[in-house]
């Protein structure tokens, strides 16, 4: 992950959030299942990327980042069950949480200068 200047990091995060929301709420019934990767893996990867982006865009304690992104994951599952033909799945939410935790581990155990933002 390249350090980004805050003016670029914030809109990039919101763009990723918009794309993720569209992807999670889009009707995928017409897409052949052999063209779709495993749903749980997709949840982990999307939330991994969202977490890294969020951490660059907003300097927040981890518990706040975790809470906001986990809440977003839960809202996506409720929205899928409420507003689309897709089913909300608590296991998908656990995959979201796994993606958040994997990103936090990456940031924690890789050198700090990889994640520092230029002045």
LUMBAPA-609708 format. One line per 8 residues: their letters; for each residue z, y, x of N, C-alpha, C, O. Coordinates in Angstrom, 2 decimals. Example, Ala and Ser with C-alpha at 12.3 -4.5 7.8 and 13.67 -1.06 7.14 Angstrom:
<sites>
as> 7.80/-5.69/13.19/7.80/-4.50/12.30/7.80/-3.30/13.20/8.46/-3.32/14.24 ~ 7.08/-2.25/12.85/7.14/-1.06/13.67/7.87/0.03/12.90/8.04/1.14/13.41
</sites>
This chain:
<sites>
xxxxxxxx> 0.00/-1.17/0.85/0.00/0.00/0.00/0.00/1.23/0.89/0.82/1.34/1.81 ~ -0.90/2.11/0.64/-0.97/3.34/1.42/-0.07/4.40/0.80/-0.03/4.55/-0.42 ~ 0.65/5.14/1.65/1.44/6.24/1.09/0.52/7.29/0.48/-0.49/7.67/1.08 ~ 0.86/7.74/-0.69/0.05/8.73/-1.38/0.82/10.03/-1.54/2.04/10.02/-1.67 ~ 0.11/11.13/-1.53/0.73/12.40/-1.88/1.10/12.35/-3.36/0.36/11.77/-4.16 ~ 2.22/12.93/-3.71/2.69/12.88/-5.10/1.65/13.35/-6.11/1.53/12.73/-7.16 ~ 0.90/14.43/-5.83/-0.10/14.84/-6.84/-1.13/13.76/-7.15/-1.71/13.76/-8.23 ~ -1.36/12.85/-6.23/-2.29/11.75/-6.47/-1.57/10.53/-7.05/-2.13/9.81/-7.88
xxxxxxxx> -0.34/10.29/-6.61/0.40/9.10/-7.02/0.73/9.11/-8.51/0.66/8.07/-9.17 ~ 1.09/10.27/-9.04/1.49/10.36/-10.45/0.32/10.06/-11.39/0.46/9.21/-12.27 ~ -0.84/10.73/-11.24/-1.94/10.39/-12.15/-2.45/8.95/-11.96/-2.91/8.32/-12.91 ~ -2.37/8.45/-10.73/-2.79/7.07/-10.50/-1.89/6.11/-11.27/-2.38/5.15/-11.87 ~ -0.58/6.35/-11.27/0.33/5.51/-12.03/-0.02/5.55/-13.52/-0.10/4.51/-14.17 ~ -0.21/6.76/-14.06/-0.50/6.87/-15.49/-1.85/6.25/-15.85/-2.01/5.71/-16.94 ~ -2.82/6.33/-14.96/-4.10/5.66/-15.19/-3.90/4.14/-15.22/-4.44/3.46/-16.09 ~ -3.12/3.63/-14.28/-2.85/2.19/-14.26/-2.09/1.76/-15.52/-2.36/0.70/-16.08
xxxxxxxx> -1.16/2.60/-15.97/-0.40/2.30/-17.19/-1.33/2.26/-18.41/-1.20/1.38/-19.26 ~ -2.25/3.19/-18.47/-3.22/3.24/-19.57/-4.11/2.00/-19.58/-4.33/1.39/-20.62 ~ -4.62/1.64/-18.42/-5.49/0.46/-18.31/-4.71/-0.81/-18.65/-5.22/-1.68/-19.36 ~ -3.46/-0.91/-18.16/-2.64/-2.09/-18.46/-2.37/-2.19/-19.96/-2.46/-3.27/-20.54 ~ -2.03/-1.06/-20.58/-1.75/-1.07/-22.01/-2.98/-1.51/-22.80/-2.88/-2.33/-23.72 ~ -4.12/-0.97/-22.44/-5.37/-1.39/-23.11/-5.59/-2.89/-22.93/-5.91/-3.60/-23.89 ~ -5.42/-3.37/-21.71/-5.65/-4.78/-21.44/-4.70/-5.70/-22.20/-5.09/-6.76/-22.68 ~ -3.44/-5.27/-22.30/-2.46/-6.11/-23.00/-2.64/-6.08/-24.51/-2.26/-7.03/-25.19
xxxxxxxx> -3.21/-5.01/-25.04/-3.36/-4.90/-26.50/-4.77/-5.25/-26.99/-4.99/-5.33/-28.20 ~ -5.70/-5.46/-26.08/-7.07/-5.78/-26.44/-7.15/-7.19/-27.03/-6.45/-8.11/-26.59 ~ -8.00/-7.35/-28.03/-8.23/-8.66/-28.62/-9.07/-9.49/-27.65/-10.19/-9.11/-27.31 ~ -8.52/-10.61/-27.21/-9.22/-11.45/-26.25/-9.69/-12.77/-26.87/-10.06/-13.70/-26.15 ~ -9.70/-12.85/-28.20/-10.07/-14.10/-28.85/-11.53/-14.47/-28.60/-11.88/-15.65/-28.63 ~ -12.39/-13.47/-28.36/-13.80/-13.76/-28.14/-14.11/-14.11/-26.68/-15.23/-14.53/-26.37 ~ -13.15/-13.93/-25.79/-13.36/-14.22/-24.38/-13.12/-15.71/-24.15/-12.05/-16.22/-24.50 ~ -14.09/-16.42/-23.56/-13.87/-17.85/-23.29/-12.66/-18.06/-22.38/-12.48/-17.33/-21.41
xxxxxxxx> -11.84/-19.05/-22.70/-10.60/-19.25/-21.96/-10.84/-19.61/-20.49/-9.97/-19.35/-19.65 ~ -11.99/-20.20/-20.16/-12.24/-20.52/-18.77/-12.55/-19.27/-17.93/-12.56/-19.34/-16.70 ~ -12.80/-18.13/-18.57/-13.03/-16.89/-17.85/-11.74/-16.09/-17.67/-11.71/-15.12/-16.91 ~ -10.67/-16.49/-18.35/-9.40/-15.78/-18.27/-8.48/-16.50/-17.30/-8.26/-17.70/-17.42 ~ -7.93/-15.76/-16.33/-6.92/-16.40/-15.47/-5.64/-16.65/-16.27/-5.51/-16.17/-17.40 ~ -4.74/-17.38/-15.70/-3.49/-17.69/-16.37/-2.80/-16.41/-16.81/-2.64/-15.48/-16.03 ~ -2.39/-16.38/-18.07/-1.77/-15.19/-18.66/-0.50/-14.77/-17.93/-0.29/-13.58/-17.69 ~ 0.33/-15.72/-17.56/1.59/-15.39/-16.88/1.31/-14.79/-15.50/1.98/-13.84/-15.09
xxxxxxxx> 0.33/-15.32/-14.80/-0.04/-14.78/-13.49/-0.54/-13.35/-13.65/-0.22/-12.48/-12.83 ~ -1.31/-13.09/-14.69/-1.80/-11.73/-14.94/-0.64/-10.78/-15.19/-0.65/-9.65/-14.68 ~ 0.35/-11.20/-15.95/1.52/-10.35/-16.21/2.25/-10.04/-14.90/2.63/-8.89/-14.66 ~ 2.46/-11.04/-14.07/3.15/-10.82/-12.79/2.36/-9.83/-11.94/2.94/-8.89/-11.40 ~ 1.06/-10.03/-11.82/0.24/-9.15/-10.97/0.18/-7.72/-11.49/0.27/-6.77/-10.71 ~ 0.03/-7.56/-12.80/-0.04/-6.21/-13.37/1.28/-5.47/-13.15/1.28/-4.31/-12.75 ~ 2.39/-6.14/-13.40/3.67/-5.47/-13.24/4.05/-5.29/-11.77/4.79/-4.36/-11.44 ~ 3.56/-6.14/-10.91/3.71/-5.94/-9.47/3.02/-4.62/-9.06/3.61/-3.79/-8.37
xxxxxxxx> 1.78/-4.46/-9.50/1.02/-3.24/-9.17/1.63/-2.01/-9.84/1.73/-0.96/-9.20 ~ 2.03/-2.12/-11.10/2.66/-0.98/-11.78/3.95/-0.56/-11.08/4.22/0.64/-10.95 ~ 4.73/-1.52/-10.64/5.99/-1.19/-9.97/5.75/-0.48/-8.66/6.40/0.53/-8.38 ~ 4.82/-0.98/-7.86/4.52/-0.30/-6.59/4.01/1.11/-6.84/4.39/2.04/-6.14 ~ 3.17/1.26/-7.84/2.64/2.58/-8.17/3.75/3.50/-8.68/3.82/4.66/-8.28 ~ 4.60/2.99/-9.54/5.71/3.78/-10.08/6.63/4.24/-8.96/7.08/5.38/-8.95 ~ 6.91/3.34/-8.02/7.83/3.67/-6.93/7.24/4.75/-6.02/7.99/5.51/-5.41 ~ 5.93/4.81/-5.92/5.32/5.88/-5.13/5.26/7.18/-5.91/5.40/8.26/-5.33
xxxxxxxx> 5.06/7.10/-7.19/4.91/8.31/-8.00/6.24/8.99/-8.29/6.31/10.22/-8.35 ~ 7.29/8.20/-8.47/8.58/8.75/-8.88/9.68/8.19/-8.00/9.83/6.98/-7.87 ~ 10.44/9.07/-7.41/11.57/8.65/-6.59/12.76/8.45/-7.53/13.38/9.41/-7.98 ~ 13.05/7.21/-7.80/14.13/6.85/-8.72/14.92/5.69/-8.12/14.37/4.91/-7.34 ~ 16.20/5.57/-8.47/16.94/4.37/-8.06/16.26/3.14/-8.67/15.64/3.23/-9.72 ~ 16.40/2.01/-7.98/15.70/0.81/-8.44/16.08/0.44/-9.87/15.22/0.05/-10.65 ~ 17.35/0.56/-10.22/17.75/0.15/-11.57/17.03/0.95/-12.64/16.75/0.43/-13.72 ~ 16.72/2.24/-12.36/15.98/3.04/-13.33/14.52/2.58/-13.42/13.96/2.45/-14.51
xxxxxxxx> 13.93/2.33/-12.26/12.55/1.83/-12.24/12.46/0.50/-12.98/11.58/0.29/-13.81 ~ 13.40/-0.39/-12.66/13.42/-1.71/-13.29/13.56/-1.58/-14.80/12.83/-2.21/-15.56 ~ 14.52/-0.75/-15.23/14.78/-0.60/-16.67/13.57/-0.05/-17.40/13.19/-0.58/-18.45 ~ 12.96/0.99/-16.87/11.80/1.60/-17.54/10.62/0.63/-17.62/10.00/0.51/-18.67 ~ 10.32/-0.06/-16.53/9.18/-0.97/-16.53/9.46/-2.23/-17.36/8.56/-2.74/-18.02 ~ 10.70/-2.73/-17.33/11.04/-3.89/-18.15/11.00/-3.52/-19.64/10.58/-4.33/-20.48 ~ 11.43/-2.31/-19.97/11.33/-1.83/-21.35/9.87/-1.72/-21.78/9.52/-2.10/-22.90 ~ 9.02/-1.20/-20.90/7.59/-1.12/-21.19/7.04/-2.53/-21.47/6.28/-2.72/-22.42
xxxxxxxx> 7.42/-3.51/-20.65/6.97/-4.89/-20.86/7.41/-5.43/-22.21/6.63/-6.10/-22.90 ~ 8.65/-5.15/-22.58/9.15/-5.60/-23.88/8.40/-4.92/-25.02/8.05/-5.56/-26.01 ~ 8.14/-3.62/-24.88/7.39/-2.90/-25.92/5.97/-3.43/-26.06/5.45/-3.50/-27.18 ~ 5.35/-3.81/-24.96/4.01/-4.40/-25.02/4.04/-5.69/-25.84/3.15/-5.92/-26.66 ~ 5.05/-6.52/-25.62/5.13/-7.78/-26.36/5.36/-7.52/-27.85/4.78/-8.21/-28.69 ~ 6.20/-6.55/-28.17/6.43/-6.20/-29.59/5.13/-5.65/-30.19/4.77/-6.00/-31.32 ~ 4.44/-4.79/-29.46/3.18/-4.22/-29.96/2.13/-5.30/-30.16/1.38/-5.26/-31.14 ~ 2.06/-6.27/-29.24/1.10/-7.36/-29.43/1.38/-8.12/-30.72/0.46/-8.44/-31.47
xxxxxxxx> 2.64/-8.40/-30.97/3.00/-9.16/-32.18/2.84/-8.34/-33.45/2.59/-8.89/-34.52 ~ 2.98/-7.02/-33.34/2.97/-6.16/-34.51/1.59/-5.64/-34.86/1.20/-5.63/-36.03 ~ 0.85/-5.19/-33.87/-0.39/-4.45/-34.12/-1.67/-5.19/-33.78/-2.76/-4.68/-34.06 ~ -1.59/-6.36/-33.20/-2.80/-7.09/-32.82/-2.73/-8.51/-33.38/-1.73/-8.91/-33.98 ~ -3.80/-9.25/-33.18/-3.81/-10.65/-33.60/-3.16/-11.54/-32.53/-3.04/-12.75/-32.72 ~ -2.75/-10.94/-31.42/-2.10/-11.69/-30.35/-0.63/-11.89/-30.67/-0.06/-11.17/-31.50 ~ -0.04/-12.86/-30.02/1.38/-13.14/-30.24/2.21/-12.55/-29.10/1.82/-12.64/-27.94 ~ 3.33/-11.95/-29.44/4.28/-11.53/-28.42/4.98/-12.76/-27.87/5.33/-13.66/-28.64
xxxxxxxx> 5.19/-12.81/-26.57/5.77/-14.00/-25.95/6.89/-13.58/-25.01/6.65/-12.85/-24.05 ~ 8.12/-14.03/-25.25/9.22/-13.68/-24.36/8.99/-14.16/-22.92/9.48/-13.54/-21.97 ~ 8.24/-15.23/-22.75/7.94/-15.72/-21.40/7.01/-14.74/-20.68/7.10/-14.58/-19.46 ~ 6.14/-14.08/-21.42/5.32/-13.02/-20.81/6.21/-11.90/-20.28/5.97/-11.37/-19.20 ~ 7.25/-11.56/-21.04/8.17/-10.52/-20.58/8.90/-10.97/-19.32/9.12/-10.16/-18.42 ~ 9.27/-12.24/-19.25/9.91/-12.75/-18.03/8.94/-12.67/-16.85/9.35/-12.41/-15.72 ~ 7.66/-12.91/-17.10/6.65/-12.76/-16.04/6.54/-11.30/-15.61/6.36/-11.02/-14.43 ~ 6.66/-10.37/-16.56/6.67/-8.94/-16.23/7.84/-8.62/-15.30/7.67/-7.94/-14.29
xxxxxxxx> 9.00/-9.12/-15.65/10.21/-8.90/-14.84/10.03/-9.51/-13.45/10.45/-8.92/-12.46 ~ 9.42/-10.68/-13.38/9.17/-11.31/-12.08/8.27/-10.43/-11.21/8.49/-10.31/-10.01 ~ 7.25/-9.82/-11.82/6.37/-8.92/-11.08/7.12/-7.71/-10.56/6.88/-7.26/-9.43 ~ 8.02/-7.17/-11.37/8.83/-6.02/-10.96/9.71/-6.41/-9.77/9.79/-5.67/-8.79 ~ 10.36/-7.55/-9.87/11.27/-8.00/-8.80/10.51/-8.33/-7.52/11.00/-8.06/-6.42 ~ 9.33/-8.92/-7.64/8.53/-9.21/-6.44/8.13/-7.93/-5.72/8.17/-7.87/-4.49 ~ 7.74/-6.92/-6.47/7.39/-5.64/-5.85/8.61/-5.02/-5.17/8.49/-4.48/-4.08 ~ 9.77/-5.10/-5.81/10.99/-4.55/-5.21/11.34/-5.30/-3.93/11.77/-4.67/-2.96
xxxxxxxx> 11.18/-6.60/-3.91/11.43/-7.37/-2.69/10.47/-6.98/-1.58/10.87/-6.86/-0.42 ~ 9.22/-6.77/-1.94/8.23/-6.36/-0.94/8.64/-5.03/-0.32/8.62/-4.88/0.90 ~ 9.00/-4.07/-1.15/9.40/-2.76/-0.65/10.68/-2.87/0.17/10.83/-2.18/1.18 ~ 11.58/-3.73/-0.24/12.86/-3.86/0.46/12.70/-4.47/1.84/13.37/-4.05/2.78 ~ 11.83/-5.47/1.98/11.78/-6.22/3.22/10.62/-5.88/4.14/10.58/-6.40/5.26 ~ 9.71/-5.05/3.74/8.67/-4.58/4.65/9.12/-3.28/5.29/10.01/-2.62/4.77 ~ 8.52/-2.91/6.42/8.96/-1.69/7.10/8.87/-0.47/6.20/7.90/-0.29/5.46 ~ 9.89/0.37/6.28/10.00/1.54/5.40/8.83/2.50/5.57/8.41/3.14/4.60
xxxxxxx> 8.30/2.62/6.78/7.21/3.59/6.99/5.93/3.19/6.24/5.03/4.02/6.07 ~ 5.83/1.94/5.79/4.67/1.54/4.99/4.68/2.20/3.64/3.64/2.35/3.00 ~ 5.86/2.62/3.18/6.00/3.14/1.84/6.40/4.61/1.79/6.59/5.17/0.71 ~ 6.53/5.24/2.95/6.94/6.64/2.93/5.74/7.52/2.60/4.61/7.24/2.99 ~ 6.02/8.55/1.86/4.97/9.48/1.42/4.80/10.57/2.45/5.79/11.07/2.98 ~ 3.56/10.97/2.75/3.35/12.09/3.67/3.97/13.37/3.10/4.04/13.56/1.89 ~ 4.42/14.21/3.99/5.04/15.47/3.56/4.02/16.43/2.99/4.38/17.54/2.58
</sites>
